[in-house]
Amino acid sequence: QVQLVESGGGLVQPGGSLTLSCAASGIIFSINPMGWYRQAPGKDRELVATYSTWRFPTTTYADSVKGRFTISIDNNKNTVYLRMNNLNPEDTAVYYCKAGSDYWGKGTLVTVSS
């Protein structure tokens, strides 16, 4: 059974940092791409970052997070990470992990507030 489990969300002050983790099981971890999405209250789910290895490792980021967020993968742990720096209130959302085109985690809430 495919399972993606996110963790690491929480409350953080503006300017702070968090690292989200997504542990994958039941799938070949080389599935492409792996990604993070987010959904803020009252808004559609949006792409945050992706990591693919079609030919060589490639990352993409939403313009709103470029330079602040970093996606990475630890193949030994079957885990994908999202390091988030310089967080602002607009980053408040439920963050979801996605594998390929079919598999989603249940999400982890990130709240940026003073």
URFEN-V150444 format. One line per field, one symbol per residue. ss: DSSP state (a for helix, b for strand, c for the rest). A space follows every 50 residues. Layout:
ss: ???
This chain:
ss: ccbbbbbccbbbcccccbbbbbbbbccccccccbbbbbbccccccbbbbb bbcccccbbbbcccccccbbbbbbccccbbbbbbccccaaacbbbbbbbc ccbbcccbbbbbcc
